């Protein structure tokens, strides 16, 4: 398994050198709001981890310690009671999970002992959560063991066998869109509304047979034009596959379907904070519907309207 998929690289990690002072350690921890931070030597090799607890014990042990005195106190002289044990890049996922039980991050070193980054406990929890979602066989393990596929994108309609994958994507999409509310859909509701009632359609994109993302769309209708349109509700590309133009290919395929079905328009919504997406949509000729305000009734308000 390639644990580099979980790695936060060294350039994105705050760390200390072993010749730093206690004051430097305190200030860096305060700035980044970390409770523990890795220590390297000047050769880049991982030395250990210092924690807030280590610093507090040192303050207690040294009577009259102040920030001026802390400037002259090297962290190499501070006892480190907890050492986040490192792993090599060829370690197993089982070892990562075991270490994450007692460490909030796992340092990763190369074969020379040099620090190349770390794996956060959050990434391990996310991995375990994803495995609990019941992916179709091979989805998670292929990305872990082989890395993302690199082939051309192929599209196919989703089937009932894809329901676990769709539910996972729906939850990830909600997190990406910062919706701030849990996804209430489950496998049975997706089965009922997508495949029995057929209220919407889902397109799966695959590279070398490996799922990349999905698009969910359904018909709307314009009485003025007397024609149907397609409304794109979701377009999601897995983070491992972003930056390759796959989002554009999804959008192009849905546009082709709209024309094939004699639809006169393709519409979707975009959150205002997503500047990069807004720029992209404008570049391809999509125009925001200025002057139109989207209204929504849901929950108790929907029930009240239905019963008034």
C-alpha angles and dihedrals in degrees: 000000000000107000090184086089087071097040125121099204124235092252089062095046129088111226141160132230116233091242092059119112130244090253091055090050092050093048094048092048090049092049095049094032092229124156092204134021134188122246124215133185120235089265089063095251119142111252105172146287129280121204138197087252092058090053093047091051089051091051089051093047096050110062114216095014113163135168093269092054089044088062089069097042113095115214088227087076095053115096111241108212096185123046116191099219113226128228133208123243091255095058123125127254088239091060091048091052091047092052092045089063089071104019129062088209136016117219114224121212135183126234090280093054093253117149112246100169141294143264114232122223087236090063091052092049089049090051092051091046092052092050089053091058093075102241119200108269114288099009099111098027095054093055091046097047103031105021123234118331115251104199129115117287118260125186133216135166114262118251132200088266088067095059096103090049092048092050090051091048091048091055093046091048091052090052091049092050090049091230092163095216134090121258107251095191118106134184094272095051091048090050092049100047102032103038107020103034092024093212091156140011129231128208119202119205118209135188114197088346092304117121114247103176144304145249123211120197142158141185126275126176138227116208089194093059095030088224138107124246134198121244115204107213100172135018113173132169119190111250091242089064103042122118094041100095094255092130090059090049091052090050092047092051093050089048089052090051090051091055093043089056094047093249115158100208145023118210139180141159128245127195113244095236093059096091096165092055092046090053092048093049091051091049092057092050101261112144128208114241097241113193093029119105121199113229124194135192116194142146116005093354091057091050092048092052092048092051102039 
